[in-house]
Structures are given as structure tokens and as C-alpha cells.
Amino acid sequence: YNGLDRVEVLGWLDMACDELASVIGDVRPDDWTRPALVDGVERDALTLARDGVHEGAHHLRDVQRVLNTVRGQPG
């Protein structure tokens, strides 16, 4: 992403977050336990949703840490 426009990348991130929220919002209660194979490992829909949300939050914390560093702020 270093060579891409930061506003464009942030737009993609925003769009991906909206899409994930939409998909999670459309899951029916009985479907959260449905299994799926991911890299040969069976995982349920709830685990996949948790992992997706966790990764997004993790990356946003990384962005905040970098912003703090370049702004000369702690943490």
C-alpha cells in the first residue's frame, strides 16, 4: 500500500468494514454454528466473524500507533 494514495486505501478499508458489518448483520441466528472449511480446518461462522472483527480492530490499532509515532505522541 506504500505506493497507493492514502485516501484511496482508507476508502477501501471503510468499504471493507461496511461490507463485513452487512454480512454479519444478515446472518440468521441458526447459521452461526454452520461449519466452513478454511485452509483445511473446520470453523463455524461465529469464529470466522470474530476473527474478521479482531483483525480489523488489530489493524486499526496499528494505524493509530503509527500515527502517534509520526506525530510524536506516546503509545
C-alpha positions in Angstrom: 0.0 0.0 0.0 3.0 2.3 0.2 2.7 3.3 -3.4 -1.1 4.0 -3.2 -2.9 7.1 -2.3 -3.7 7.0 1.4 -7.2 8.4 1.0 -8.0 5.6 -1.5 -6.6 3.0 0.9 -8.7 4.4 3.7 -11.7 4.3 1.5 -11.1 0.6 0.8 -10.8 0.0 4.5 -14.0 1.8 5.2 -15.8 -0.1 2.5 -14.5 -3.4 3.7 -15.7 -2.6 7.3 -19.2 -1.7 6.0 -19.3 -4.9 3.9 -18.3 -7.1 6.9 -20.8 -5.4 9.1 -23.5 -6.0 6.4 -22.6 -9.7 6.0 -22.5 -10.2 9.8 -25.9 -8.4 10.2 -27.5 -10.7 7.6 -26.5 -14.0 9.3 -29.6 -15.8 10.7 -29.3 -16.9 14.4 -29.3 -20.6 13.4 -26.4 -20.1 10.9 -23.8 -19.0 13.4 -22.9 -22.6 14.1 -22.6 -23.7 10.5 -19.2 -25.1 9.7 -16.9 -24.0 6.9 -13.5 -25.3 5.8 -10.8 -22.6 6.0 -7.4 -23.8 4.9 -8.5 -27.4 5.6 -9.7 -26.6 9.1 -13.4 -26.7 10.0 -14.6 -23.5 11.7 -18.0 -22.1 12.5 -19.5 -18.8 11.2 -19.2 -17.2 14.6 -15.5 -17.9 14.8 -15.0 -16.5 11.3 -16.9 -13.3 12.2 -14.9 -12.9 15.4 -11.6 -13.4 13.6 -12.6 -10.8 11.0 -13.6 -8.2 13.5 -10.5 -8.9 15.6 -8.2 -8.5 12.6 -9.9 -5.2 11.6 -9.5 -3.9 15.2 -5.9 -5.1 15.3 -5.0 -3.2 12.1 -6.8 -0.1 13.3 -4.7 -0.1 16.4 -1.6 -0.5 14.2 -2.6 2.6 12.3 -3.2 4.5 15.5 0.2 3.5 16.8 1.9 4.7 13.6 0.0 8.0 13.6 1.0 8.6 17.2 4.7 7.9 16.4 4.8 10.3 13.4 3.0 12.9 15.5 5.5 12.5 18.3 2.8 11.3 20.7 3.1 8.4 23.2 1.7 5.0 22.5 
